[in-house]
């Protein structure tokens, strides 16, 4: 009974848009944490082996770009969900 009352007050489109917004936010937070962790690990590796800094930086940039691409894809999917439901 309480659930049916709640569903009458908040329509399903509003919940879907809120869910899409939360999903986009979580995608960005995850990407930020991932890129930060990559940067920290790369700096640790360069500190241990300074002669391999070029290879480490190249690998770090490639992985950071892949993470950023996945985050952008997630945000676009969330925006498509939010905009197509109205």
C-alpha positions as CSV (number, residue, x, y, z in Angstrom):
1,X,0.0,0.0,0.0
2,X,2.8,2.4,0.9
3,X,4.6,1.5,-2.3
4,X,1.6,2.2,-4.5
5,X,1.1,5.5,-2.8
6,X,4.8,6.3,-3.4
7,X,4.5,5.4,-7.1
8,X,1.5,7.6,-7.5
9,X,3.4,10.6,-6.0
10,X,6.6,10.0,-8.0
11,X,6.1,8.8,-11.5
12,X,8.4,6.3,-13.1
13,X,10.0,8.8,-15.4
14,X,11.2,10.9,-12.5
15,X,12.8,7.9,-10.8
16,X,14.5,7.0,-14.1
17,X,16.0,10.4,-14.6
18,X,17.2,10.4,-11.0
19,X,18.8,7.0,-11.5
20,X,20.5,8.2,-14.7
21,X,21.9,11.2,-12.8
22,X,23.2,9.0,-10.0
23,X,24.7,6.6,-12.6
24,X,26.5,9.5,-14.4
25,X,27.8,10.7,-11.1
26,X,29.1,7.3,-10.1
27,X,30.8,6.9,-13.5
28,X,32.7,10.1,-13.1
29,X,33.7,9.4,-9.5
30,X,34.9,5.9,-10.5
31,X,36.9,7.4,-13.4
32,X,38.5,10.0,-11.1
33,X,39.5,7.4,-8.6
34,X,40.9,5.2,-11.3
35,X,43.0,7.9,-13.0
36,X,44.2,9.0,-9.6
37,X,45.3,5.5,-8.7
38,X,47.0,5.1,-12.0
39,X,48.9,8.3,-11.5
40,X,50.0,7.4,-8.0
41,X,51.1,3.9,-9.1
42,X,53.0,5.3,-12.0
43,X,54.9,7.8,-9.8
44,X,55.8,4.9,-7.4
45,X,57.1,2.9,-10.3
46,X,59.1,5.8,-11.7
47,X,60.5,6.3,-8.2
48,X,61.7,2.7,-8.1
49,X,63.0,2.6,-11.7
50,X,63.7,6.0,-13.1
51,X,65.3,4.6,-16.2
52,X,61.9,3.2,-17.3
53,X,60.0,6.4,-16.9
54,X,59.2,6.8,-20.6
55,X,57.6,3.4,-20.9
56,X,55.7,3.9,-17.6
57,X,54.4,7.3,-18.7
58,X,53.3,6.0,-22.1
59,X,51.4,3.1,-20.5
60,X,49.9,5.4,-17.9
61,X,48.5,7.8,-20.5
62,X,47.1,5.0,-22.6
63,X,45.3,3.4,-19.6
64,X,44.1,6.9,-18.4
65,X,42.6,7.6,-21.9
66,X,40.8,4.2,-21.9
67,X,39.3,4.9,-18.5
68,X,38.3,8.4,-19.6
69,X,36.6,6.9,-22.7
70,X,34.7,4.4,-20.6
71,X,33.5,7.2,-18.3
72,X,32.4,9.3,-21.2
73,X,30.5,6.4,-22.7
74,X,28.8,5.8,-19.3
75,X,27.8,9.5,-19.1
76,X,26.4,9.5,-22.6
77,X,24.3,6.4,-21.9
78,X,22.9,8.0,-18.8
79,X,22.1,11.1,-20.7
80,X,20.4,9.1,-23.4
81,X,18.3,7.4,-20.8
82,X,17.4,10.6,-19.1
83,X,16.5,12.4,-22.4
84,X,14.5,9.6,-24.1
85,X,12.2,9.0,-21.2
86,X,10.3,12.2,-21.4
